[in-house]
Amino acid sequence: MSENTLVRTNDRVWDVVVVGGGAAGLSAALTLARVRRSVLVIDAGEPRNAPAAAAHGFLSRDGIAPLELLRLGREEVASYGGRVESGRVSGVRREGAHLVVTTEDGVRARARRLLVTTGLVDELPDVPGLAELWGRDVLHCPYCHGWEVRDAAVGVLATGPAAIHQALMFRQLTSDVTLFLHTGGDPTDEQWEQLAALDIDVVDGEVRALEVDDRGRPARVRLASGESVAADALVVAPRFVARAGFLAELGLAVHEHPMGMGVQLVVEPGGFTGVEGVWAAGNVTDLMASVPVAAASGVQTAAAINMDLIGADATAAVTARAGEAAQAAARNA
């Protein structure tokens, strides 16, 4: 943010400050701006899906580059008077009736309501070669990227019970699926039967690296034994960690997901966190939300926030009118 922006932001009370400018945050900001709420979006510029070449499953935008989707979203928010600014939020505290959001570079923004849409971080298994290809040839979701690896040789790296489910899902897309047991433990008897019936190869032993060809594309999965297996793509199960550390001063903390996939903020229906004035939406509250699901949750939560503000505005108007009536009565007494 510029110095001028700092001055203006400090002097203004926004109806809503949105922390995080991904699909959820921008969808919420658009919804609020269209009902004439003053909205400021503060975004660190690190969308989770930035490494991916394309976002999929978003009706009418299937295959769009993730950063292009966000660029269009920012333009739409701005067209209705919303503001999107760059910055990394370091903390939030309460000052009287307002919430004060502070960024690492010292910007302070005051808000009547706060919406957290900071998403999550994917913590990948510690296997050389995975991080460099994450979001392209190292995948986790068949709905996001499965079509792009149809009929390819797909490996599934087991680090927990989700790997069996992933192997079964990707078997819909290709007949060449190999499950690497790695550190995931042995399948149950029922799972062995399913894997065998679907002709899914199972390889025991820990994986040491994902090797690439001269084009930088996956070529072989190398095991600790020295054996290697050909693979065009590798499916993994990251640990999903919600970005919410800056909320500690408000007493908000992440909680373990019921299925052990990571940690997230727990919210009520509508996105309310249980802390006065604070809502959350998108991946920070739903680890499995895809782009369209995150966008939808942003819209729903924005509507809930607007209803809360409508109630507060109506109460304030009633109080003000009663005060004016009392003053008029006193003058006429």
N, C-alpha and C positions, 0 to 999 in steps of 0.2 A: 504494500500500500504506500501511496505517496504521502508526503508531509501534509498536503492540503486535505487529503482524505482522512488522515488522522484527526485533524482539527474538526472536520465536519462530523465524523463518526462520534467523537467524544461529546459533542454538543447536542446530539440527537438521541431521542428515545425511539427505537424501532418497535413496531408492533411485534415483529418476529425476527429473530436472528436465527438463521439456519447454518449449522456447522457441518460442512461437507457438501460439495457440489457435484455429486454423482446423479444417477437416475432418480433416486429417491428424493434427494435434496432439491434438485431443479424442478422436479414435478410438483413438489410441495410449494416451492416458491412461485411457480407459475400459477398454481391454483389460488394462492393467497393474493398475489398481485392482481389477479383478475377480479377479485372482490374488493379491491382498493385498500388492501392492507399494505402498510409500509414494510418491506422485506429486504433484509441484507443477508446474502449468502457469503460465507467465508470458506474458501476452499484451498486446501494445501496442494492441489494439483497432482495427486498421486492416486488416480483411480485404480482399483484392483485389477480391472481387465485391460489396462494399458498395454501389456505385452501381446495381447491377442490381435490378430489381423482383422477380425470382424466380430461383431456381436450378432447373435442369432436368436430367433424366436420372437422378435419384437415386430408385431404386425405392421406392415408397410415400410419397415426399416430393416428387414432381415439382410444381414451381410454388411451393414454399415460399419465403418471403422469406429471403434469406441470413442476416440478423441473427437471425431467428426460429430458423433451423436451429442457429445457434451457441448461442442461449439454451437451447434444449432439450438440446443436447450438454453444456453446462456443468452443467445440472441433473443429467443422468445421471451425469457424472463425480463430482459431489459426493455423489450417493446411494450410492456405493461407497467413500466416504472420501477421494477425490481432492480436491485443492485447486486452484482457479483464481484467480489474482491478476492485477491490472492492473499493467503496468510495461513499460518499454522496455529491453531488455538492451543494455548498452553494451560489455560485454567478458566473456571467459571465460578463466580461467587455472587452472593445475594447482597444487594445494597438497598435497603428499604423495600419498596414495591417492585424494584427492578432486578434483573439479572445482568451482571456485568461480565462480558466475554473479553478475555485478554489474549492477544496473540504473542508469539515469541519475539516479534519485533516491536512490542510495546503498544500496539493499537488496542484501544478499549472501546467496545461497543455496548451500549445499554439497550436492553430489550424488555418488553413486557412479557414475552414468552420466548422460550428456547426450543428449537427442534434440532435434535442430534441425528445426523445421517452420515456418519463418518465411515461406515462400512467396516471391513475387516482386513486382516492380513493373513495370507496363506503361508503357513509354516510347512515347508516341504520336507520329505524324508531326506536324511543326510546321505545322499548318494551322488557322487560326482557325475556331472553331465545333465542333471535334472533341471537345475535352476536356469541354466542358459536357454533351455528350450521350453520353459514353462509358458503355457498359454498358446503354444503353437503345436508342437509335437508331443509335449508332455501335458496330459489332460486329466480331468477328473469327472466331467459331466457329459453324458451322451447327448443330452438335449442341447447343449451349447456347441459341441464340436464333433458329435458322433458322425454326422453325415459326411464330414470332411475326411474321415478315415474308413469309410465303408469299403469293404472288400480288401482292406489292407491287413498286414500282419500286426496285430495289436497285442502288446504285453500288458499284464495287470500286475502291479507291484503290491504285494500284500503286506500291510503294516498293522492290520487289525481286521475285525470281522466284516467291515464294509467291502473288503476286496472281493468276497464271493459274490455279493450283490452286483458289484461293478462288472465282474466277469460275465455274469448272466445277462446284464443289460447290453454290454458291447457285443455279445454273441448274436444279438438281433441284427447287428450291422455288418458283421463279417463272420465267415466260417473259420477264420484263422485267429484264434484267441489262445494265448498262453498265460496261465496263472503262475507267477513266481511267488512261492510261499514266503521267501525272504524272512521277515521277523513276525509274520502274521499268525503263526501257529497252524496246527493241522485242522483241516475242515472236519465237520461232523460226518457221521456215516451217511446221513441224508444228503449232505452237500457233495460228498464224493460221488454218490449215485447221480446227482444232477449234473455234475461236471462231466462224468463219463458219458451220460446219455446225450449230452450236447456236444460231445467230441472236443471238449476244452482240455488242452494239454496242461499238465501240472508239473512244475519243475521245483524240486526241493533245493535247499541251500540258499545262503545269503547272496544278494546281488552286490557287486562291488562298483560297477560303473555302467553308465549308458554311453556307448561308443557311437561316434558319428562318422559319416562318410566325408569325402572331400568337398561336398556341398554344404556341410554343416547340418545334415539331416540325420536322424537316428538310423543306425545300421544294425548294431548288435547289443544285446544285454550281456554283460560279462559277469560271471559268477565267481565267488571266492575259490571254487574248485579249479578255475581256469577255463571251464566250459563256457561257451557263448551261444546265444540263441538269436536268430535274426528277428528284428522288430522294426516296423515302420513308425510306430508310435508307442508310447508307454503311458498307461493310465495309473494314476496315483491317488491316494486319499490324504490331502493335506490336513493339518490341524488348523481349524479356523479360529482366529483370535480377533474379537471385536476391538476396534479402536475407541477406547472409552476412558483411558487413564486420566484425561484432563477433567473428568467429572468428580474426582475424589473429594474435593472440598464440599460438594453438595451432598455427599454421603451415598453417591451412586457407584456401584461396582458391578463387574461382570460376574456371571454365574455359569457353572458347567452345564453344557447342553445335556438333556436327558439321555441322548444316545452316545455321549462321550466324544462328539466330533470336535469340540472346542469350547469356547466361552463366549457368552453374549449377554447383552442387557435384557432384563426381563421386564416386559411392559404389559399393561392391561389392554384389552380390546380398544382400538382407537389410538394406541401408541402412548398413552399416558404412563409415565415412569413411576408415579407415586410420590414424586417430589414436586411441590407446588410450582407450576409454571413451566415444567420441563416435559417434553415429549421426545420420542425417538421413533425412527422408521428405517426400513431397508435392512441391509445385511448386518448392521450393528445389533439388530433385534431378531433377525431370522437368518441363520447361517446358510441356509439352502436357497435363499431367494435369488432367482435369476433376474436379469435386467427388467423385464416387464413386470415381474412380481414386485421388485423393489420400487419401480415407478408407481405402481398401483398403491402400495402402502404409503408412499409419500402423499398421494392425492387424498387418501382416506384420513391420514393423520392431519393434513392441512385443514380438512373440513372440520375435524374435531377441535383443533386449535381455534379456528374461526368461530365456532359455536361458543367456545369458552370465552373468547373476547367479546362476542355479542352480549353474553350475559353480564360480563363485567362492565361493558359500556352502558347497558341499560340500567344497571344498579347505580352507576355513577350519575347518570342523567336524572334518575329519580331523586337521589340524594341532593343533587344540585338544585333541582326545582323546589324540593321541600325547604332547602335553606333560603332560597330566594323568597318563597312565600312567607317564611318566618320573619325575614328582614322587613318585607313589605308590611306585615301585620304590626311589627314593632314600631315602624315609622308612623303608622296611622293611629297608633294607640293614644 
